[in-house]
Amino acid sequence: MNKELANIHAALSEVFEGIQSLRKGLDEQAEAIEHFIKLLLHAPKIYAYGAGRSGLISAKPFVMRLRHLGLEAYSVGDVEVPGLTEGDLLVVMSTSGTSAVPLLIAEQGKALGAKLALITGNRHAPLAKGVDVVIEIKGQAQTQKKFLLLNSLLEQLSLIFLDAVTVELKNRLEVTEDQLRKRHANLDI
């Protein structure tokens, strides 16, 4: 191994270990994951929110994939987002489950009658109280050593998990690759 690349090798090893941990934990959360999938399939509209990197790395890409699947999905905070109504689904991503803004967004969603799903690194956090389903992304404390910055691993694992969920949704909705392509952005420069 090239010594100049040792830290990069170590960081990638942490991500790989995190993915392995995520896969191992799926069966423990099978019921919650199935409930989450059903909420996604039956929601009139889906809203996703994550503060900071959780929004950029997890929420926004998830919304994009849901739209590719033909679901009506929005990223909370974007200017074109319609009003949330009773029965819609609000998916909140929060590493700690204690941050003020995600807590506020969840409270607002609940007051408007939304179903709530939480993707978090801490199923016992204040944000987990009163939600319809909690998916705990394990691996942060167990595998993060010293190479990845702050909560990078949990954010990356959330993206990977949600991408895997969209694969399951694609199969259940019987969406073809051709349909996905037709819904993909085509005004790229």
PyMOL commands that set and color helices and strands:
alter all, ss='L'
color gray80, all
select helices_A, chain A and resi 3-25+27-42+53-68+100-111+126-128+140-143+152-173+177-183
alter helices_A, ss='H'
color red, helices_A
select strands_A, chain A and resi 46-50+73-75+89-94+115-120+133-136
alter strands_A, ss='S'
color yellow, strands_A
deselect
rebuild
show_as cartoon
